[in-house]
Amino acid sequence: MDNDETICRLSEPNLSSLNQNIEQGGYDVAQLIDRIIRDPATPREDVMVMPTHIVTRQSTDIYANGDQHIAEVLKYIHENIREKISVDELVALVPLSRRLLETRFKKSMGTSIYDYIIQTRIEKVAQFLCEGMSVSEAALELGFSDIKNLSRMFRQLRGMTPSEYRRHVLHPER
């Protein structure tokens, strides 16, 4: 759907889609056209517009989970991702022991609660970077007090530092 807001929101359920860096793609095409005008012998090339992040809507609703307790925990995590969330805090939400909650969460989501929280926070940082925020602004927005720690976690999950990722997404030609 090319993340067309109207189409995605009018569908039932609302469709999730990939957000693409279309504006950067437009600049890349304009640069190619300029090179061709200046030198008609310039080789033609494809301009790739790479997706930046997933825009989640109802069609991929993570809360649509067969386990209502896991759905409640997921909802809490996503609604409070800007805050520091502890596993003990999540255990207090549901009538399950810590061990049972961790076991059911891992079975349902394929990862531990702690790792899921980290992955979700890093995904949110990546989204903010795609939207043009600086690394320090994204860190502040999500309550990271240590940018070095954020960079280390981001690199582990994304294979590059937040600054490299931001440059790659906003200026792929560099």
N, C-alpha and C positions, 0 to 999 in steps of 0.2 A: 504494500500500500504506500510505499515511500513515506511513511509516517504522515500521510495526509490526514490532518486532524479531523476534518469533516467525515471522511469515509470511515476512519477508525472509530470515531465516537458514535456514528449513526448505526453501525453494525451491532447486532445483538448476538453474543456479548461484544462489548467494545474490544477491538482488536489490538493486541500488542504489536509493535513493529520495531524495525531498526531505524534509529536516527542516523542519517548520513550527513556528512559534512558537505552539503550541497553548495553552500556559499563558496567554500574553498575550491570545489570542483569548477564553479563558474570562473573563478580567478585563473585556475589552471588552463581552462579552455581559452580564455582571453589571451593568456601568455602564448599559447600555441598558435593561435590565429595571428597574433602580432609577429611572431617569428616567421610564419609562412608568408605574411605580407611583405616583410622586410627581405626575405630570401625564399623565393618560390621553390628552391631546391631542397628546402628543409624537409627531412623525412617526416612522414605522417606517423602519428603514434596515438594509441588509445589513452584517454584520460580516465584514470580510475578514481572513483569516488568511494572511499572506504567508510564502512559504518563506524560510528563512534561509540554508541551504547544502545541498549535495548530500552525502549519506552514501554513499560509494563502497564497493561490495562487488564480488563476482566478476563480476556481469553487465556491469559497465563497467570491467573490469580493464584498466588502462593498460598493464600488462606483456604483455598478449596482443597483441603486436606482431609482424608478419611478419619483422622484422629482429631477430635475437637480440642483436646488439650494442646496438641502441637500447633494447631491453627491459632489458638489463643496466644501461644508463646511467639509464633511468627508475627502475628499482628502487633504485639507489644514491641518486638524488636524493631520492626519497620517504622512504627509510629514514634519510637524513642531513639532512633539510631544516632541522633545528634548528642545524646547523653551517654555517659559511661554506664553500661549495662553489665550487671554481674549475673552469673548463673544462679546464685542464691536468690536474687531478686525475681528471677523467672520461676524458680521452684515455688516461691510464695504465691504465685498467681494461680497455680493448679493444684488439685488434690493428689499429687504424686510425690513420691520420695525423689530425692535428687538422682539416685541411681536409676530408678525407673524412667524418669523424665529423660535423662541422658541416653538411655538405651532406646527408648521409643523415638527420640529425636534423631538419633544416628540411623535407625532403621528407616525412618520416613524421609530424611533429608540427605542421607549418605555422608554426613560429616558431623563433627561434634558441635555442640552449641557454641562453644567459644570460637571455634574456627568459622562457623557460620556468621557470627557477629563481626569478626574481623573482615571476612570476605565482603559482607554487606557494607561495612564502613568504607572499605577500599573502593568498592563499586560506586559508592556515593561520591567519594573524592574524585574518581575518574569522570563521573558525570559533571561535577562542578568544573573540572579542568576543561572539559569539552565546551562548557558554556562560557568559557573565557575567564574564569576566576584564576587568580594566582595560586600557587601552592600554599602560601601562608594564609590567604583568605579561605581556601578550602579547609585547611587544617583548623583554623579558628572556628569556622562554621560547624565543624564536626567535633569540636572539643578536644582535638589532639594538642597536648601541651608540649610535646617533643617532636619537632619536625624530623629529626634524625630517625626516630623510631617509626614515624609514618613512612619516611622514604625507604627504610629497610623492609617494612611489611609490604609496601607497594611494589618494590622491586621483586620480592619473593613471589608475589601473585601475578604481576604483570610483565616481569622480565626487563623492566626499565624503571628508572626513577620517575617520580611525578613530574619533574621538570622536563625530562626527556619525552615523556608521554605527552605533556602539554604542547611541546614544540612539534612533536610528530603529528598530533591531531590538528593543531592550528596552522602549522606551516610544514606540510609534508615534503615540500620540495627541498628543504634545507637538510 
